[in-house]
Amino acid sequence: MAKEILIDPADVRRRSETSLGSIAVNAYEPDLQREVAQHGAAAVERIGRDMLLVREFELMLNAIKREGAYLGVEYVHAGPAHLSIGQEATAVGQAFTLDVDDKVFGSHRSHGEVVAKGLSAISRSTAESLNGALEAWSDGAIWNVVQDRLAAADFEQQAINYLMYGMTAETFGRRTGFNRGLGGSMHAFFPPLGIYPNNAIVGGSAPLATGAALYNRLRAQPGIVVASIGDASTGTGPVWESFNFAGMAQLDRLMDERHRGGLPVVFFIVNNFYGMGGQTIGETMAYERLARIGAGINAHNMHAQTIDGNNPFAVIDAMESARRHIEEGEGPVLIDCQTYRLSGHSPSDASSYRTKDEVDLWSAIDPITSYFARLVDGGVIAAGRHDELKSWAEQTVRAALEVAIDGSVSPRLNLRRDPEVMADLTFNNTVVDPLTTPAGETTVPLDELPHRLSIAKKSRVGVVDGKILSGAKAVTFRDALFEAITSATAKDDRITLWGEENRDWGGSFGVYRGLTEFLPRHRLFNSPISEAAIVGAGVGFALSGGRPLVELMYADFIGRAGDEIFNQMAKWQAMSGGLIEVPMVLRVSVGAKYGAQHSQDWSSMVATVPGLKVVFPATARDAKGLLASALIGNDPVLFFESQRLYDLPETVHQDGVPAEDYVTEIGTPNIVREGGDLTILTVGAALYRALDAAQELEERYGLRAEVIDARTLVPFDYTDLLASVEKTGRLICVSDANLRGSWLNTVAAKVGVEAFDALDAPVVVLGARNWIAPPAELEWEFFVTPADIIDAVHNRIVPLVGHVAQEGPGADGTLDESARGI
């Protein structure tokens, strides 16, 4: 399908100028009488109360870390405590405007955002609207403790006790915490109150919040999303990628009316002028005013402004303005909220990087002291009200602390004695309920899609009378993927696809060719070349209830999305204590013929990261079945595809690629060729070289090899492989991953232990050489060939009569190569 936008040289070459306009700095004008009239005296007092509770929670953490006690309650906390004392007006002002449906993603220093957002959500709720969600979370683990030890007649106070207990128990690693003690201080979150992951990776919440906002926009859901991140995070690539992703012009220009508009996300920069010890303005960053960043993003300058974060009303005003812009479809919004961290980076930080004079200047305008003094001077509250609320905050925090450290009611998970715990929390191994799955919105019915109809006319098997059909005559690997994707998207409207060149081009390797005619733009669109944002937005989209299918053009680009894959996609399911799901599929193409930066098989690298299912089909039939399985599953999956295979018809499975929908179990290898003398385990496209080698071994040397296609790396059921090794006594493992660090070394070690008595020879692992990948003309000196497999059998397993091995080191590597780093 041709592009809708004409690029006219007469327009783009015309002389003109671009004006970036102005950005407001501290434009809010305080007026207590107006503020009380606008919000009400009770709300104005609650702002002060909430700031006190936020601070008291952190004073408790600080006392526990420094002195081992708080208000007479003794405890030793081994974990971190990154404090934000002095930033309470920022957190409470931000949260004051937010509903339960609004989401906040925070940083490693987000105790304040957690408590403030929880308090705001509680104030906007009733017992009828909220208690059911509180009771249901974690099978009632928090609710039951609160009912037993922290119950209150007043709904609001009891809900606050729930909030403070859940956060305290989580901070101290207790099973009754928000995330069963697996998130901890830096990662706590609680979706029933709109509190989404707080992220220990600097700037890590920006792409996640972008994805959550994308979900709201494309699924037409209510609410705005806030990425509460620090000023130093603006030095990171994923944050800039998120700014652009959230403001993509196609959201305004090309989406249909129902889904049109910039993303409803506020990038709320908590600007305390420091990273850890480095000053952002004047030292580590190029800008002199953070809000200026907005001028480079879109025509609205992201509605950027700088505000006084010590004044909660200035923050409230900025947030209300941001919501108006978002409701008009003019997101994203950037708020530079200037504040100050009176505490150190952590309790062990002596603040040697800043002067006492500077700290004293900011202490003199402490936001809480200043706020209450202003209310007293204005006659809004009595002089003693500050002390009364301070006492209430102390009692609330102390009560939560006492219960959270009581092991009889707040125990920890026992991971060593019950290994099933982490197995169940890492992967849920569940699938969608077809009865509650919304049917997918498509442009044409599935059975009328032209490309699908053309595939239906092809042969379902790739071998006829012993001859391999050309890709034009048989269903290929690419076709099989297309069938799985179209079937899944027709059944489930939540599946949304994006990546580089996905729409008009049909994907870089043609897998999506014909899909543009099937899916409307809000379900299939091109992303910018922003791998971190592609994957990170997918994580946020999945956390919000969507089911993203996103793509990296080459496996080599995993490095551009490393954090988003390894720390975001992989970990939130487990860090939630298994209480949330990340149903996300990331397609990754493994290249060939393109040299050092486009021909690397990094599946083994990904397989080392806990929390990711790793799938690597080698046949058209398995490609369709495994992708179908991944798309209905509720776990995060990396789905690797070899570019060598896209045009290959089904030649392994005798019954070909079924036309009907089916699923192939993730985690079970496939015995492709039976034999009794040697087992060959392969990953990905190496299967076909192993089959060629097996045929030669039998025809020339009388050795019958059993060939097993791993199909998936994580999970991997060893049952069939061990049974094969018990039968053959010999095992050789082959993949296109570099030999050093190959996942197959893990397999070899496991088989060496579990099948030690059955082995008649050492397990041999073959892989790409530990070099850079060379250009196409030399690549078969780099990747494993059938000859390399036969040489390895001859040299390492059993001598082959009459065989002459190739010159030079084999694909199993040598000690000399290891000593030289190759």
Helices and strands as residue ranges (DSSP letters): H 9-12, E 24-25, H 32-39, H 41-67, E 69-70, E 73-74, H 88-96, E 103-107, H 111-123, H 127-136, G 137-140, H 141-149, H 155-171, G 191-193, E 195-199, H 205-218, E 225-230, G 231-235, H 237-246, H 249-253, G 257-259, E 265-271, I 280-284, G 290-296, G 301-303, E 305-308, H 312-327, E 333-338, H 356-363, H 367-377, H 385-404, H 420-426, G 446-448, H 450-456, E 463-464, E 467-468, H 477-491, E 495-499, E 524-526, H 531-543, E 547-552, G 555-561, H 562-563, I 564-569, H 572-575, E 585-590, H 603-607, E 613-615, H 620-632, E 637-642, E 670-673, E 678-682, H 686-701, E 705-709, E 712-714, H 719-728, E 731-738, H 743-754, G 756-758, E 764-768, G 776-781, H 786-792, I 793-797, H 815-819
